[in-house]
């Protein structure tokens, strides 16, 4: 092996050390490695940048957009709303989560699926009075298991399949090629969670009704053409909002206080709620609830007419500065819509809700406002002295009329890829374009759905994998690992799974899989073994990131919302890793011939 090979091996070891012992982003480390390889001539610029044009990477990006379309159209809300219901126990709640999350994650990248489900599950937990800590880790693990069911369920499967084609010249694997392996593993994992996790996971529920001390007063309207007209407060789901309570109803100039659960809602009713910001965000997603305005209480409430205009609006939390022209004016007199392109939804003052009719509240310096505004408002106010932005909730109103259309687009993508009418890449690209041009998601939503750190890490990992192959590192390591296995295909398969699982625990699953694949392919070629079971072992091992919050991106996503500690993942994730490793290897031996 020449100096280039030794240098690439040392560089890989150094990159892994940095990733394990520092908090530097994986994408930054991997891009630095690519820069070094390119500058020393170990890889020419085409090889260094080849990963950025890899079909697997582009497919991952397209699937992010498709997931954004389902979210933007309210398709996931519709599915979760119909299937979650009112369970009476943690096990019953888990059973209701498993099906929709597993199904969605099988055909969408599991990262946006979890991102979409976290607020829905959090709201649901408040309603059914179950601690989020009992359900958030199962949400992540179920999405991970669902991603192993198809070749498009997780970015790891996509990039490994793509790299396998590039390294071997083989046509690659079909959409459901991994399903016979992933399905029994997923079923065993779900059963294990259902039996053990209710006892093992901590109960870190909020005992206080308003844990968020910033309490808002919010005024909303019952849409005249919405589904809530004629329903009682209880039937509309407005009574059991634990962090949000209905204070009064204004109807045709009269005020109804101490609102009973049996009170029927009328078209145009103005409902005054008090609660925290997260609860308000959940409330505004209820179909038939619209922000109150002077001119209209219909679902089509955007300026200039048209649901498309409203869909571009988002929630922003801002503090009124001393320089704001609206200080000292009632909200109705401040002309927020004309002056700022925003509508005031809620007001908090000194951490407490401001009582009274929303439009009559006189604004003071330091008031915290929840605004519905166009994205341009956020850009303007960063340079303006009127408001200090606290947070941009980045929530756009779901396009509920397109929910079934979004599901249809997803099914079409799956069918085109499953029946080999189009490649996964072309089917995903067509699906992404269809989501945008059909209005299921806006261009801004599509752009924001692209997780740049994930895409950069994948692209850079391809370059390092190519360097290991080109410089002879893979050929150098292969016979030594083969000798370690004693020529036993079973032991070699176990070592492959164990190696990628350990790497996944400390670096990203995509990087771990892409780095090991060229080495493993060299090993099986020398040993004269079929490559398929070893490639599938890499895919499954890279997804088995249960033991730490760092092992998989979805684990990090639920870490905060679930109120977890690092030890919580070790407690339930280590036995999960061990059990599913045994099941995976057993299924590989059962379905594959070594």
Buried (B, 14 or more C-beta within 10 A) or exposed (E): EEEBBBBBBEBBEBBBEBBEEEEEBBBBBBBBBBEBBBEEEBBEEEBBBBBBEBBBBBBBBBBBBBBBBBBBBBBBBBBBBEBBEEBEEBBBBBEBBBBBBBBBBBBBBBBBBBBBBBBBBBBBBBBBEBBBBBBBBBBBBBBBBBBBBBBBBBBBBBBBBBBBBBBEEEEBBBBBBBBEBBBBBBBBBBEBBBEBBBEBBBEBBBEEEBEBEBBBBBBBBBBBEBEBBEBBBEBBBBBBBBBBBBBBBBBEEEEBEEBEEEBEBBBBBBBBBBBBBBBBBBBBBBBBBBBBBEEBBBBBBBBEEEBEBBBBBBBBBBBBBEEBEBBEBBBBEBEBBEEBBBBBBBBBBEEEBBEEBBBEBBBBEBBBBBBBBBBEBBEBBEEBEBBBBBEBBEBBBBBBEBBEBBBBBBEBBBEBBBEEEBBBBBBBBBBBBBBBEBBBBBEBBBEBBBBEEBBBBBBBBBBBBBBBBBBBBBBBBBEEBBEEBEEEBEEBBBBBBBBBBEBBBBBBBBBBBBBBBBBBBBBBBEBEBEBBBBBBBBBBBBBBBBBBBBBBBBBBBBBEBBBBBEEBBBBBBEBBBEBBBEBBBEBBBEEBEB
